Amino acid sequence: MISNQKKKGLKSSKSYAADKNKTKKSINKAKKTGEKSDAGKDIGRDIGRSPKLKKKKLVLPTSEEEDVSDEDTENAVTLPTTETDPTLLKMVETSQKVEKESQKKGPIDPKSTFLSISTPTEDGSTPKVPSYSNEKNRGVIYISHVPHGFYEKQMREFFGQFGTVTNLRLGRSKRTGKSCGYAFVEFKYKEVAQVVSETMNNYLMFDKILKCSLVPKERMSPAIFRGKIRPHKPPGKAARVAAKKMLNSIKAEETIAKRQVRQVKKVNNNMKKLKEAGIEYNFKIAEMSG
């Protein structure tokens, strides 16, 4: 019986008695000296618990467009404003009027279209949703001949003067992350996008004439704004960094042995071809010669 208990890792009656005597002695010593003992403390509750660490606050960018590379900040230029350019002021005023008019317009009976599933008494009350949720009346413009220095942050600031910009994508190279010279800008209202496309077409900016056109409704899709490339971390650069890490990593013995077998096969095939051609040439692989 005792042997079975030892195998299973159970304590015998003698060991339990010894443990009790130890706890009694420690309690008596504590009473005499006045020190606190850990005999009656539940030590097991602290086992496996890691010490509490102070949480560090992470400062993240508010949007993807704010994640800008050093090259973009160097090439960034001062944008024309309504104060410096009187023609731009007229464009902004017309677009703002159009946006105010489109905000006033709405459905004929908005409350009749909503039905509450959980509480029937709330039928007809409009639910609380974000202001950007209605995507039916949005407009997208396509911009080409975009000059260097006119990047995502600058575009959002510049076109934000005309109206509410809901989405933006600047075409960038997958290999280098540099600007490709075209962009898509989405406005909250289609009427504002129409005004911007008409007024900003052939607008001179930094020695380049911008070309703007409204994207027709048939060609509008969410895929226009997919695959935004971060300027400091393009996919081509990330793939090259990952390939370098794989190449420079320490290989296992099995992979080295397999590679050596492949090398020997290639060398033997080349030697056969040289002998058939009447050329006698012998060499050894440096790694396998020693």
MODELLER restraints for C-alpha pairs under 7 A, 6 or more apart:
rsr = mdl.restraints
at = mdl.atoms
rsr.add(forms.Gaussian(group=physical.xy_distance, feature=features.Distance(at['CA:5:A'], at['CA:11:A']), mean=6.90, stdev=0.5))
rsr.add(forms.Gaussian(group=physical.xy_distance, feature=features.Distance(at['CA:23:A'], at['CA:39:A']), mean=5.94, stdev=0.5))
rsr.add(forms.Gaussian(group=physical.xy_distance, feature=features.Distance(at['CA:26:A'], at['CA:37:A']), mean=6.94, stdev=0.5))
rsr.add(forms.Gaussian(group=physical.xy_distance, feature=features.Distance(at['CA:27:A'], at['CA:37:A']), mean=6.65, stdev=0.5))
rsr.add(forms.Gaussian(group=physical.xy_distance, feature=features.Distance(at['CA:30:A'], at['CA:36:A']), mean=5.99, stdev=0.5))
rsr.add(forms.Gaussian(group=physical.xy_distance, feature=features.Distance(at['CA:30:A'], at['CA:37:A']), mean=6.10, stdev=0.5))
rsr.add(forms.Gaussian(group=physical.xy_distance, feature=features.Distance(at['CA:61:A'], at['CA:67:A']), mean=6.60, stdev=0.5))
rsr.add(forms.Gaussian(group=physical.xy_distance, feature=features.Distance(at['CA:65:A'], at['CA:152:A']), mean=5.41, stdev=0.5))
rsr.add(forms.Gaussian(group=physical.xy_distance, feature=features.Distance(at['CA:65:A'], at['CA:153:A']), mean=5.98, stdev=0.5))
rsr.add(forms.Gaussian(group=physical.xy_distance, feature=features.Distance(at['CA:66:A'], at['CA:153:A']), mean=6.22, stdev=0.5))
rsr.add(forms.Gaussian(group=physical.xy_distance, feature=features.Distance(at['CA:68:A'], at['CA:231:A']), mean=6.20, stdev=0.5))
rsr.add(forms.Gaussian(group=physical.xy_distance, feature=features.Distance(at['CA:68:A'], at['CA:232:A']), mean=6.76, stdev=0.5))
rsr.add(forms.Gaussian(group=physical.xy_distance, feature=features.Distance(at['CA:69:A'], at['CA:231:A']), mean=5.58, stdev=0.5))
rsr.add(forms.Gaussian(group=physical.xy_distance, feature=features.Distance(at['CA:69:A'], at['CA:232:A']), mean=4.76, stdev=0.5))
rsr.add(forms.Gaussian(group=physical.xy_distance, feature=features.Distance(at['CA:72:A'], at['CA:149:A']), mean=6.69, stdev=0.5))
rsr.add(forms.Gaussian(group=physical.xy_distance, feature=features.Distance(at['CA:75:A'], at['CA:148:A']), mean=6.79, stdev=0.5))
rsr.add(forms.Gaussian(group=physical.xy_distance, feature=features.Distance(at['CA:75:A'], at['CA:149:A']), mean=4.84, stdev=0.5))
rsr.add(forms.Gaussian(group=physical.xy_distance, feature=features.Distance(at['CA:76:A'], at['CA:149:A']), mean=4.09, stdev=0.5))
rsr.add(forms.Gaussian(group=physical.xy_distance, feature=features.Distance(at['CA:76:A'], at['CA:150:A']), mean=6.65, stdev=0.5))
rsr.add(forms.Gaussian(group=physical.xy_distance, feature=features.Distance(at['CA:77:A'], at['CA:149:A']), mean=5.48, stdev=0.5))
rsr.add(forms.Gaussian(group=physical.xy_distance, feature=features.Distance(at['CA:82:A'], at['CA:88:A']), mean=5.58, stdev=0.5))
rsr.add(forms.Gaussian(group=physical.xy_distance, feature=features.Distance(at['CA:82:A'], at['CA:89:A']), mean=4.53, stdev=0.5))
rsr.add(forms.Gaussian(group=physical.xy_distance, feature=features.Distance(at['CA:91:A'], at['CA:199:A']), mean=6.40, stdev=0.5))
rsr.add(forms.Gaussian(group=physical.xy_distance, feature=features.Distance(at['CA:92:A'], at['CA:161:A']), mean=6.28, stdev=0.5))
rsr.add(forms.Gaussian(group=physical.xy_distance, feature=features.Distance(at['CA:92:A'], at['CA:162:A']), mean=4.94, stdev=0.5))
rsr.add(forms.Gaussian(group=physical.xy_distance, feature=features.Distance(at['CA:95:A'], at['CA:162:A']), mean=5.36, stdev=0.5))
rsr.add(forms.Gaussian(group=physical.xy_distance, feature=features.Distance(at['CA:95:A'], at['CA:163:A']), mean=6.81, stdev=0.5))
rsr.add(forms.Gaussian(group=physical.xy_distance, feature=features.Distance(at['CA:95:A'], at['CA:192:A']), mean=5.59, stdev=0.5))
rsr.add(forms.Gaussian(group=physical.xy_distance, feature=features.Distance(at['CA:95:A'], at['CA:195:A']), mean=6.10, stdev=0.5))
rsr.add(forms.Gaussian(group=physical.xy_distance, feature=features.Distance(at['CA:96:A'], at['CA:162:A']), mean=5.96, stdev=0.5))
rsr.add(forms.Gaussian(group=physical.xy_distance, feature=features.Distance(at['CA:96:A'], at['CA:163:A']), mean=6.28, stdev=0.5))
rsr.add(forms.Gaussian(group=physical.xy_distance, feature=features.Distance(at['CA:98:A'], at['CA:191:A']), mean=6.62, stdev=0.5))
rsr.add(forms.Gaussian(group=physical.xy_distance, feature=features.Distance(at['CA:98:A'], at['CA:192:A']), mean=6.15, stdev=0.5))
rsr.add(forms.Gaussian(group=physical.xy_distance, feature=features.Distance(at['CA:99:A'], at['CA:163:A']), mean=6.63, stdev=0.5))
rsr.add(forms.Gaussian(group=physical.xy_distance, feature=features.Distance(at['CA:99:A'], at['CA:189:A']), mean=6.93, stdev=0.5))
rsr.add(forms.Gaussian(group=physical.xy_distance, feature=features.Distance(at['CA:99:A'], at['CA:192:A']), mean=6.00, stdev=0.5))
rsr.add(forms.Gaussian(group=physical.xy_distance, feature=features.Distance(at['CA:111:A'], at['CA:124:A']), mean=4.45, stdev=0.5))
rsr.add(forms.Gaussian(group=physical.xy_distance, feature=features.Distance(at['CA:111:A'], at['CA:125:A']), mean=5.71, stdev=0.5))
rsr.add(forms.Gaussian(group=physical.xy_distance, feature=features.Distance(at['CA:111:A'], at['CA:126:A']), mean=5.81, stdev=0.5))
rsr.add(forms.Gaussian(group=physical.xy_distance, feature=features.Distance(at['CA:112:A'], at['CA:124:A']), mean=5.23, stdev=0.5))
rsr.add(forms.Gaussian(group=physical.xy_distance, feature=features.Distance(at['CA:113:A'], at['CA:124:A']), mean=7.00, stdev=0.5))
rsr.add(forms.Gaussian(group=physical.xy_distance, feature=features.Distance(at['CA:114:A'], at['CA:123:A']), mean=6.40, stdev=0.5))
rsr.add(forms.Gaussian(group=physical.xy_distance, feature=features.Distance(at['CA:114:A'], at['CA:124:A']), mean=5.33, stdev=0.5))
rsr.add(forms.Gaussian(group=physical.xy_distance, feature=features.Distance(at['CA:114:A'], at['CA:125:A']), mean=6.81, stdev=0.5))
rsr.add(forms.Gaussian(group=physical.xy_distance, feature=features.Distance(at['CA:114:A'], at['CA:126:A']), mean=6.46, stdev=0.5))
rsr.add(forms.Gaussian(group=physical.xy_distance, feature=features.Distance(at['CA:115:A'], at['CA:123:A']), mean=4.79, stdev=0.5))
rsr.add(forms.Gaussian(group=physical.xy_distance, feature=features.Distance(at['CA:115:A'], at['CA:124:A']), mean=6.18, stdev=0.5))
rsr.add(forms.Gaussian(group=physical.xy_distance, feature=features.Distance(at['CA:116:A'], at['CA:122:A']), mean=5.89, stdev=0.5))
rsr.add(forms.Gaussian(group=physical.xy_distance, feature=features.Distance(at['CA:116:A'], at['CA:123:A']), mean=5.19, stdev=0.5))
rsr.add(forms.Gaussian(group=physical.xy_distance, feature=features.Distance(at['CA:137:A'], at['CA:189:A']), mean=5.49, stdev=0.5))
rsr.add(forms.Gaussian(group=physical.xy_distance, feature=features.Distance(at['CA:137:A'], at['CA:190:A']), mean=5.56, stdev=0.5))
rsr.add(forms.Gaussian(group=physical.xy_distance, feature=features.Distance(at['CA:138:A'], at['CA:186:A']), mean=6.94, stdev=0.5))
rsr.add(forms.Gaussian(group=physical.xy_distance, feature=features.Distance(at['CA:138:A'], at['CA:187:A']), mean=5.81, stdev=0.5))
rsr.add(forms.Gaussian(group=physical.xy_distance, feature=features.Distance(at['CA:138:A'], at['CA:188:A']), mean=4.88, stdev=0.5))
rsr.add(forms.Gaussian(group=physical.xy_distance, feature=features.Distance(at['CA:138:A'], at['CA:189:A']), mean=4.64, stdev=0.5))
rsr.add(forms.Gaussian(group=physical.xy_distance, feature=features.Distance(at['CA:138:A'], at['CA:190:A']), mean=4.81, stdev=0.5))
rsr.add(forms.Gaussian(group=physical.xy_distance, feature=features.Distance(at['CA:139:A'], at['CA:186:A']), mean=5.67, stdev=0.5))
rsr.add(forms.Gaussian(group=physical.xy_distance, feature=features.Distance(at['CA:139:A'], at['CA:187:A']), mean=5.33, stdev=0.5))
rsr.add(forms.Gaussian(group=physical.xy_distance, feature=features.Distance(at['CA:139:A'], at['CA:188:A']), mean=6.73, stdev=0.5))
rsr.add(forms.Gaussian(group=physical.xy_distance, feature=features.Distance(at['CA:139:A'], at['CA:189:A']), mean=5.85, stdev=0.5))
rsr.add(forms.Gaussian(group=physical.xy_distance, feature=features.Distance(at['CA:139:A'], at['CA:190:A']), mean=3.95, stdev=0.5))
rsr.add(forms.Gaussian(group=physical.xy_distance, feature=features.Distance(at['CA:139:A'], at['CA:193:A']), mean=5.31, stdev=0.5))
rsr.add(forms.Gaussian(group=physical.xy_distance, feature=features.Distance(at['CA:140:A'], at['CA:184:A']), mean=6.66, stdev=0.5))
rsr.add(forms.Gaussian(group=physical.xy_distance, feature=features.Distance(at['CA:140:A'], at['CA:185:A']), mean=5.57, stdev=0.5))
rsr.add(forms.Gaussian(group=physical.xy_distance, feature=features.Distance(at['CA:140:A'], at['CA:186:A']), mean=4.28, stdev=0.5))
rsr.add(forms.Gaussian(group=physical.xy_distance, feature=features.Distance(at['CA:140:A'], at['CA:187:A']), mean=6.26, stdev=0.5))
rsr.add(forms.Gaussian(group=physical.xy_distance, feature=features.Distance(at['CA:140:A'], at['CA:193:A']), mean=6.37, stdev=0.5))
rsr.add(forms.Gaussian(group=physical.xy_distance, feature=features.Distance(at['CA:140:A'], at['CA:214:A']), mean=6.11, stdev=0.5))
rsr.add(forms.Gaussian(group=physical.xy_distance, feature=features.Distance(at['CA:140:A'], at['CA:215:A']), mean=5.58, stdev=0.5))
rsr.add(forms.Gaussian(group=physical.xy_distance, feature=features.Distance(at['CA:141:A'], at['CA:184:A']), mean=5.77, stdev=0.5))
rsr.add(forms.Gaussian(group=physical.xy_distance, feature=features.Distance(at['CA:141:A'], at['CA:185:A']), mean=5.43, stdev=0.5))
rsr.add(forms.Gaussian(group=physical.xy_distance, feature=features.Distance(at['CA:141:A'], at['CA:186:A']), mean=6.49, stdev=0.5))
rsr.add(forms.Gaussian(group=physical.xy_distance, feature=features.Distance(at['CA:141:A'], at['CA:193:A']), mean=6.34, stdev=0.5))
rsr.add(forms.Gaussian(group=physical.xy_distance, feature=features.Distance(at['CA:141:A'], at['CA:197:A']), mean=6.37, stdev=0.5))
rsr.add(forms.Gaussian(group=physical.xy_distance, feature=features.Distance(at['CA:141:A'], at['CA:212:A']), mean=6.58, stdev=0.5))
rsr.add(forms.Gaussian(group=physical.xy_distance, feature=features.Distance(at['CA:141:A'], at['CA:213:A']), mean=5.56, stdev=0.5))
rsr.add(forms.Gaussian(group=physical.xy_distance, feature=features.Distance(at['CA:141:A'], at['CA:214:A']), mean=4.42, stdev=0.5))
rsr.add(forms.Gaussian(group=physical.xy_distance, feature=features.Distance(at['CA:141:A'], at['CA:215:A']), mean=5.49, stdev=0.5))
rsr.add(forms.Gaussian(group=physical.xy_distance, feature=features.Distance(at['CA:142:A'], at['CA:183:A']), mean=6.02, stdev=0.5))
rsr.add(forms.Gaussian(group=physical.xy_distance, feature=features.Distance(at['CA:142:A'], at['CA:184:A']), mean=4.82, stdev=0.5))
rsr.add(forms.Gaussian(group=physical.xy_distance, feature=features.Distance(at['CA:142:A'], at['CA:185:A']), mean=6.75, stdev=0.5))
rsr.add(forms.Gaussian(group=physical.xy_distance, feature=features.Distance(at['CA:142:A'], at['CA:212:A']), mean=5.63, stdev=0.5))
rsr.add(forms.Gaussian(group=physical.xy_distance, feature=features.Distance(at['CA:142:A'], at['CA:213:A']), mean=5.35, stdev=0.5))
rsr.add(forms.Gaussian(group=physical.xy_distance, feature=features.Distance(at['CA:142:A'], at['CA:214:A']), mean=6.24, stdev=0.5))
rsr.add(forms.Gaussian(group=physical.xy_distance, feature=features.Distance(at['CA:142:A'], at['CA:215:A']), mean=6.42, stdev=0.5))
rsr.add(forms.Gaussian(group=physical.xy_distance, feature=features.Distance(at['CA:143:A'], at['CA:182:A']), mean=5.50, stdev=0.5))
rsr.add(forms.Gaussian(group=physical.xy_distance, feature=features.Distance(at['CA:143:A'], at['CA:183:A']), mean=5.16, stdev=0.5))
rsr.add(forms.Gaussian(group=physical.xy_distance, feature=features.Distance(at['CA:143:A'], at['CA:184:A']), mean=6.26, stdev=0.5))
rsr.add(forms.Gaussian(group=physical.xy_distance, feature=features.Distance(at['CA:143:A'], at['CA:210:A']), mean=6.80, stdev=0.5))
rsr.add(forms.Gaussian(group=physical.xy_distance, feature=features.Distance(at['CA:143:A'], at['CA:211:A']), mean=5.59, stdev=0.5))
rsr.add(forms.Gaussian(group=physical.xy_distance, feature=features.Distance(at['CA:143:A'], at['CA:212:A']), mean=4.62, stdev=0.5))
rsr.add(forms.Gaussian(group=physical.xy_distance, feature=features.Distance(at['CA:143:A'], at['CA:213:A']), mean=6.78, stdev=0.5))
rsr.add(forms.Gaussian(group=physical.xy_distance, feature=features.Distance(at['CA:144:A'], at['CA:181:A']), mean=5.99, stdev=0.5))
rsr.add(forms.Gaussian(group=physical.xy_distance, feature=features.Distance(at['CA:144:A'], at['CA:182:A']), mean=4.35, stdev=0.5))
rsr.add(forms.Gaussian(group=physical.xy_distance, feature=features.Distance(at['CA:144:A'], at['CA:183:A']), mean=6.60, stdev=0.5))
rsr.add(forms.Gaussian(group=physical.xy_distance, feature=features.Distance(at['CA:144:A'], at['CA:210:A']), mean=6.10, stdev=0.5))
rsr.add(forms.Gaussian(group=physical.xy_distance, feature=features.Distance(at['CA:144:A'], at['CA:211:A']), mean=5.17, stdev=0.5))
rsr.add(forms.Gaussian(group=physical.xy_distance, feature=features.Distance(at['CA:144:A'], at['CA:212:A']), mean=6.66, stdev=0.5))
rsr.add(forms.Gaussian(group=physical.xy_distance, feature=features.Distance(at['CA:145:A'], at['CA:181:A']), mean=5.36, stdev=0.5))
rsr.add(forms.Gaussian(group=physical.xy_distance, feature=features.Distance(at['CA:145:A'], at['CA:182:A']), mean=6.29, stdev=0.5))
rsr.add(forms.Gaussian(group=physical.xy_distance, feature=features.Distance(at['CA:145:A'], at['CA:208:A']), mean=6.66, stdev=0.5))
rsr.add(forms.Gaussian(group=physical.xy_distance, feature=features.Distance(at['CA:145:A'], at['CA:209:A']), mean=6.62, stdev=0.5))
rsr.add(forms.Gaussian(group=physical.xy_distance, feature=features.Distance(at['CA:145:A'], at['CA:210:A']), mean=5.35, stdev=0.5))
rsr.add(forms.Gaussian(group=physical.xy_distance, feature=features.Distance(at['CA:145:A'], at['CA:211:A']), mean=6.39, stdev=0.5))
rsr.add(forms.Gaussian(group=physical.xy_distance, feature=features.Distance(at['CA:146:A'], at['CA:181:A']), mean=4.48, stdev=0.5))
rsr.add(forms.Gaussian(group=physical.xy_distance, feature=features.Distance(at['CA:146:A'], at['CA:182:A']), mean=5.66, stdev=0.5))
rsr.add(forms.Gaussian(group=physical.xy_distance, feature=features.Distance(at['CA:146:A'], at['CA:210:A']), mean=6.36, stdev=0.5))
rsr.add(forms.Gaussian(group=physical.xy_distance, feature=features.Distance(at['CA:147:A'], at['CA:181:A']), mean=6.53, stdev=0.5))
rsr.add(forms.Gaussian(group=physical.xy_distance, feature=features.Distance(at['CA:147:A'], at['CA:206:A']), mean=6.67, stdev=0.5))
rsr.add(forms.Gaussian(group=physical.xy_distance, feature=features.Distance(at['CA:147:A'], at['CA:208:A']), mean=6.33, stdev=0.5))
rsr.add(forms.Gaussian(group=physical.xy_distance, feature=features.Distance(at['CA:152:A'], at['CA:170:A']), mean=6.43, stdev=0.5))
rsr.add(forms.Gaussian(group=physical.xy_distance, feature=features.Distance(at['CA:156:A'], at['CA:165:A']), mean=6.99, stdev=0.5))
rsr.add(forms.Gaussian(group=physical.xy_distance, feature=features.Distance(at['CA:163:A'], at['CA:187:A']), mean=6.92, stdev=0.5))
rsr.add(forms.Gaussian(group=physical.xy_distance, feature=features.Distance(at['CA:163:A'], at['CA:192:A']), mean=6.69, stdev=0.5))
rsr.add(forms.Gaussian(group=physical.xy_distance, feature=features.Distance(at['CA:164:A'], at['CA:187:A']), mean=5.80, stdev=0.5))
rsr.add(forms.Gaussian(group=physical.xy_distance, feature=features.Distance(at['CA:164:A'], at['CA:188:A']), mean=5.65, stdev=0.5))
rsr.add(forms.Gaussian(group=physical.xy_distance, feature=features.Distance(at['CA:165:A'], at['CA:186:A']), mean=5.89, stdev=0.5))
rsr.add(forms.Gaussian(group=physical.xy_distance, feature=features.Distance(at['CA:165:A'], at['CA:187:A']), mean=4.62, stdev=0.5))
rsr.add(forms.Gaussian(group=physical.xy_distance, feature=features.Distance(at['CA:165:A'], at['CA:188:A']), mean=6.23, stdev=0.5))
rsr.add(forms.Gaussian(group=physical.xy_distance, feature=features.Distance(at['CA:166:A'], at['CA:186:A']), mean=5.64, stdev=0.5))
rsr.add(forms.Gaussian(group=physical.xy_distance, feature=features.Distance(at['CA:166:A'], at['CA:187:A']), mean=5.55, stdev=0.5))
rsr.add(forms.Gaussian(group=physical.xy_distance, feature=features.Distance(at['CA:166:A'], at['CA:188:A']), mean=5.90, stdev=0.5))
rsr.add(forms.Gaussian(group=physical.xy_distance, feature=features.Distance(at['CA:167:A'], at['CA:185:A']), mean=6.09, stdev=0.5))
rsr.add(forms.Gaussian(group=physical.xy_distance, feature=features.Distance(at['CA:167:A'], at['CA:186:A']), mean=4.97, stdev=0.5))
rsr.add(forms.Gaussian(group=physical.xy_distance, feature=features.Distance(at['CA:168:A'], at['CA:184:A']), mean=5.79, stdev=0.5))
rsr.add(forms.Gaussian(group=physical.xy_distance, feature=features.Distance(at['CA:168:A'], at['CA:185:A']), mean=4.58, stdev=0.5))
rsr.add(forms.Gaussian(group=physical.xy_distance, feature=features.Distance(at['CA:168:A'], at['CA:186:A']), mean=6.08, stdev=0.5))
rsr.add(forms.Gaussian(group=physical.xy_distance, feature=features.Distance(at['CA:169:A'], at['CA:183:A']), mean=5.64, stdev=0.5))
rsr.add(forms.Gaussian(group=physical.xy_distance, feature=features.Distance(at['CA:169:A'], at['CA:184:A']), mean=5.29, stdev=0.5))
rsr.add(forms.Gaussian(group=physical.xy_distance, feature=features.Distance(at['CA:169:A'], at['CA:185:A']), mean=6.59, stdev=0.5))
rsr.add(forms.Gaussian(group=physical.xy_distance, feature=features.Distance(at['CA:169:A'], at['CA:225:A']), mean=5.84, stdev=0.5))
rsr.add(forms.Gaussian(group=physical.xy_distance, feature=features.Distance(at['CA:169:A'], at['CA:228:A']), mean=6.50, stdev=0.5))
rsr.add(forms.Gaussian(group=physical.xy_distance, feature=features.Distance(at['CA:170:A'], at['CA:182:A']), mean=6.26, stdev=0.5))
rsr.add(forms.Gaussian(group=physical.xy_distance, feature=features.Distance(at['CA:170:A'], at['CA:183:A']), mean=4.30, stdev=0.5))
rsr.add(forms.Gaussian(group=physical.xy_distance, feature=features.Distance(at['CA:170:A'], at['CA:184:A']), mean=6.52, stdev=0.5))
rsr.add(forms.Gaussian(group=physical.xy_distance, feature=features.Distance(at['CA:171:A'], at['CA:179:A']), mean=5.99, stdev=0.5))
rsr.add(forms.Gaussian(group=physical.xy_distance, feature=features.Distance(at['CA:171:A'], at['CA:180:A']), mean=5.33, stdev=0.5))
rsr.add(forms.Gaussian(group=physical.xy_distance, feature=features.Distance(at['CA:171:A'], at['CA:181:A']), mean=6.71, stdev=0.5))
rsr.add(forms.Gaussian(group=physical.xy_distance, feature=features.Distance(at['CA:171:A'], at['CA:182:A']), mean=5.53, stdev=0.5))
rsr.add(forms.Gaussian(group=physical.xy_distance, feature=features.Distance(at['CA:171:A'], at['CA:183:A']), mean=5.62, stdev=0.5))
rsr.add(forms.Gaussian(group=physical.xy_distance, feature=features.Distance(at['CA:172:A'], at['CA:178:A']), mean=5.27, stdev=0.5))
rsr.add(forms.Gaussian(group=physical.xy_distance, feature=features.Distance(at['CA:172:A'], at['CA:179:A']), mean=4.46, stdev=0.5))
rsr.add(forms.Gaussian(group=physical.xy_distance, feature=features.Distance(at['CA:172:A'], at['CA:180:A']), mean=5.14, stdev=0.5))
rsr.add(forms.Gaussian(group=physical.xy_distance, feature=features.Distance(at['CA:172:A'], at['CA:229:A']), mean=6.28, stdev=0.5))
rsr.add(forms.Gaussian(group=physical.xy_distance, feature=features.Distance(at['CA:173:A'], at['CA:179:A']), mean=6.48, stdev=0.5))
rsr.add(forms.Gaussian(group=physical.xy_distance, feature=features.Distance(at['CA:173:A'], at['CA:180:A']), mean=6.37, stdev=0.5))
rsr.add(forms.Gaussian(group=physical.xy_distance, feature=features.Distance(at['CA:174:A'], at['CA:229:A']), mean=6.92, stdev=0.5))
rsr.add(forms.Gaussian(group=physical.xy_distance, feature=features.Distance(at['CA:174:A'], at['CA:234:A']), mean=5.38, stdev=0.5))
rsr.add(forms.Gaussian(group=physical.xy_distance, feature=features.Distance(at['CA:174:A'], at['CA:235:A']), mean=5.59, stdev=0.5))
rsr.add(forms.Gaussian(group=physical.xy_distance, feature=features.Distance(at['CA:174:A'], at['CA:236:A']), mean=5.54, stdev=0.5))
rsr.add(forms.Gaussian(group=physical.xy_distance, feature=features.Distance(at['CA:175:A'], at['CA:234:A']), mean=6.15, stdev=0.5))
rsr.add(forms.Gaussian(group=physical.xy_distance, feature=features.Distance(at['CA:175:A'], at['CA:235:A']), mean=6.52, stdev=0.5))
rsr.add(forms.Gaussian(group=physical.xy_distance, feature=features.Distance(at['CA:175:A'], at['CA:236:A']), mean=4.17, stdev=0.5))
rsr.add(forms.Gaussian(group=physical.xy_distance, feature=features.Distance(at['CA:175:A'], at['CA:237:A']), mean=6.01, stdev=0.5))
rsr.add(forms.Gaussian(group=physical.xy_distance, feature=features.Distance(at['CA:176:A'], at['CA:234:A']), mean=6.26, stdev=0.5))
rsr.add(forms.Gaussian(group=physical.xy_distance, feature=features.Distance(at['CA:176:A'], at['CA:236:A']), mean=6.94, stdev=0.5))
rsr.add(forms.Gaussian(group=physical.xy_distance, feature=features.Distance(at['CA:176:A'], at['CA:237:A']), mean=6.74, stdev=0.5))
rsr.add(forms.Gaussian(group=physical.xy_distance, feature=features.Distance(at['CA:177:A'], at['CA:229:A']), mean=6.76, stdev=0.5))
rsr.add(forms.Gaussian(group=physical.xy_distance, feature=features.Distance(at['CA:177:A'], at['CA:230:A']), mean=6.76, stdev=0.5))
rsr.add(forms.Gaussian(group=physical.xy_distance, feature=features.Distance(at['CA:177:A'], at['CA:231:A']), mean=4.56, stdev=0.5))
rsr.add(forms.Gaussian(group=physical.xy_distance, feature=features.Distance(at['CA:177:A'], at['CA:232:A']), mean=6.76, stdev=0.5))
rsr.add(forms.Gaussian(group=physical.xy_distance, feature=features.Distance(at['CA:177:A'], at['CA:234:A']), mean=5.09, stdev=0.5))
rsr.add(forms.Gaussian(group=physical.xy_distance, feature=features.Distance(at['CA:178:A'], at['CA:231:A']), mean=6.55, stdev=0.5))
rsr.add(forms.Gaussian(group=physical.xy_distance, feature=features.Distance(at['CA:187:A'], at['CA:193:A']), mean=5.91, stdev=0.5))
rsr.add(forms.Gaussian(group=physical.xy_distance, feature=features.Distance(at['CA:193:A'], at['CA:214:A']), mean=6.92, stdev=0.5))
rsr.add(forms.Gaussian(group=physical.xy_distance, feature=features.Distance(at['CA:194:A'], at['CA:214:A']), mean=6.28, stdev=0.5))
rsr.add(forms.Gaussian(group=physical.xy_distance, feature=features.Distance(at['CA:197:A'], at['CA:212:A']), mean=5.04, stdev=0.5))
rsr.add(forms.Gaussian(group=physical.xy_distance, feature=features.Distance(at['CA:197:A'], at['CA:213:A']), mean=5.12, stdev=0.5))
rsr.add(forms.Gaussian(group=physical.xy_distance, feature=features.Distance(at['CA:197:A'], at['CA:214:A']), mean=5.84, stdev=0.5))
rsr.add(forms.Gaussian(group=physical.xy_distance, feature=features.Distance(at['CA:200:A'], at['CA:212:A']), mean=6.31, stdev=0.5))
rsr.add(forms.Gaussian(group=physical.xy_distance, feature=features.Distance(at['CA:201:A'], at['CA:210:A']), mean=5.98, stdev=0.5))
rsr.add(forms.Gaussian(group=physical.xy_distance, feature=features.Distance(at['CA:201:A'], at['CA:211:A']), mean=4.93, stdev=0.5))
rsr.add(forms.Gaussian(group=physical.xy_distance, feature=features.Distance(at['CA:201:A'], at['CA:212:A']), mean=4.72, stdev=0.5))
rsr.add(forms.Gaussian(group=physical.xy_distance, feature=features.Distance(at['CA:202:A'], at['CA:209:A']), mean=5.20, stdev=0.5))
rsr.add(forms.Gaussian(group=physical.xy_distance, feature=features.Distance(at['CA:202:A'], at['CA:210:A']), mean=5.19, stdev=0.5))
rsr.add(forms.Gaussian(group=physical.xy_distance, feature=features.Distance(at['CA:202:A'], at['CA:211:A']), mean=5.56, stdev=0.5))
rsr.add(forms.Gaussian(group=physical.xy_distance, feature=features.Distance(at['CA:203:A'], at['CA:209:A']), mean=5.40, stdev=0.5))
rsr.add(forms.Gaussian(group=physical.xy_distance, feature=features.Distance(at['CA:203:A'], at['CA:210:A']), mean=5.31, stdev=0.5))
rsr.add(forms.Gaussian(group=physical.xy_distance, feature=features.Distance(at['CA:204:A'], at['CA:210:A']), mean=6.35, stdev=0.5))
rsr.add(forms.Gaussian(group=physical.xy_distance, feature=features.Distance(at['CA:274:A'], at['CA:280:A']), mean=6.82, stdev=0.5))
